Amino acid sequence: LALPLLPRQKKETRELVARGEHSAFWGKFALYSALIFLSYSTIVTFATVVLHDVYGCFKILGGSGCSAEESSFPAYVLVGCVLVYCYGVNFYLSYWPIVNKKKTFSWSMFC
């Protein structure tokens, strides 16, 4: 997910170092994203393995549901947020500059 944040080639890397540029925003964004995903995966793993008797039936953790009234909505919202995050960041970093005509499309953008 953080791959679009990296410079594309050695030339771009050297230019960034020569200009002394850095982005505190994108650094924090990548760090917080990794921490959030790590925390979520740790909590879900703990809840499904250790507390299986209590939380194992929840649909959001992969169970069939603890009751007939339990909604799948939280699971759908979670999946939707992850998809929006994954595709939204890539779209913003890769395609938005093209849409705004700040860059022109070329296949070398993806190498």
C-alpha positions in Angstrom: 0.0 0.0 0.0 2.9 2.4 0.7 4.6 1.6 -2.6 3.2 4.7 -4.5 4.7 6.9 -1.7 8.2 5.8 -2.7 10.3 7.6 -5.4 10.1 5.8 -8.8 13.7 5.7 -9.8 17.2 6.5 -8.5 17.1 9.9 -10.3 14.0 11.0 -8.4 15.5 9.7 -5.2 18.7 11.7 -5.7 16.6 14.8 -6.6 14.6 14.6 -3.4 17.8 14.2 -1.4 19.5 17.1 -3.2 16.6 19.4 -2.5 16.2 18.1 1.0 12.5 17.4 0.5 10.5 15.2 2.8 6.9 14.8 3.6 5.9 14.6 7.2 2.3 14.1 6.3 2.8 11.0 4.1 5.3 9.6 6.6 2.8 9.9 9.4 0.0 8.6 7.1 2.1 5.4 6.2 3.0 4.9 9.9 -0.5 5.3 11.3 -1.9 3.1 8.5 0.5 0.3 9.4 -0.3 0.6 13.1 -4.0 0.6 12.5 -3.8 -2.6 10.3 -1.5 -4.3 12.8 -3.7 -3.4 15.7 -6.8 -4.6 14.0 -5.2 -7.9 12.9 -3.9 -8.5 16.4 -7.3 -7.9 18.0 -9.2 -10.1 15.6 -6.6 -12.9 15.9 -6.8 -12.7 19.7 -10.6 -12.6 19.7 -11.0 -15.6 17.4 -8.4 -17.8 18.9 -8.4 -17.1 22.7 -12.0 -15.9 23.1 -13.6 -18.2 20.6 -16.3 -19.3 23.0 -17.4 -15.7 23.6 -16.7 -13.9 20.3 -16.3 -16.7 17.7 -19.9 -16.5 16.5 -19.8 -12.8 15.5 -20.2 -12.3 11.7 -17.6 -9.6 11.7 -15.0 -12.2 12.9 -16.1 -14.8 10.4 -18.7 -16.7 12.4 -22.2 -17.5 11.3 -23.9 -15.1 13.8 -24.8 -15.4 17.4 -28.4 -14.8 16.9 -30.9 -14.5 14.0 -31.2 -10.7 14.5 -27.4 -10.1 14.2 -26.7 -7.8 11.2 -24.0 -8.2 8.7 -23.8 -4.4 8.3 -20.7 -3.9 10.5 -18.8 -6.5 8.5 -19.8 -4.8 5.2 -18.8 -1.4 6.5 -15.4 -2.7 7.6 -14.8 -4.3 4.2 -16.0 -1.2 2.4 -13.7 1.0 4.5 -10.7 -1.2 3.7 -11.5 -1.2 -0.1 -12.0 2.6 -0.1 -8.7 3.1 1.7 -6.7 0.7 -0.5 -8.1 1.9 -3.8 -8.5 5.5 -2.7 -4.9 6.0 -1.8 -3.7 4.5 -5.0 -6.1 6.5 -7.1 -5.1 9.7 -5.3 -1.4 9.2 -5.8 -1.4 7.6 -9.3 -4.4 8.9 -11.3 -5.5 12.2 -9.6 -2.5 14.1 -11.0 -3.5 13.0 -14.5 -7.1 14.0 -14.0 -6.0 17.4 -12.8 -3.6 17.6 -15.8 -0.6 18.1 -13.6 1.0 15.0 -15.2 0.5 13.2 -18.4 -0.1 9.5 -18.6 2.9 7.3 -19.5 3.6 3.6 -18.7 6.8 4.7 -17.0 4.7 6.0 -14.1 4.1 2.5 -13.0 7.7 1.3 -13.0 
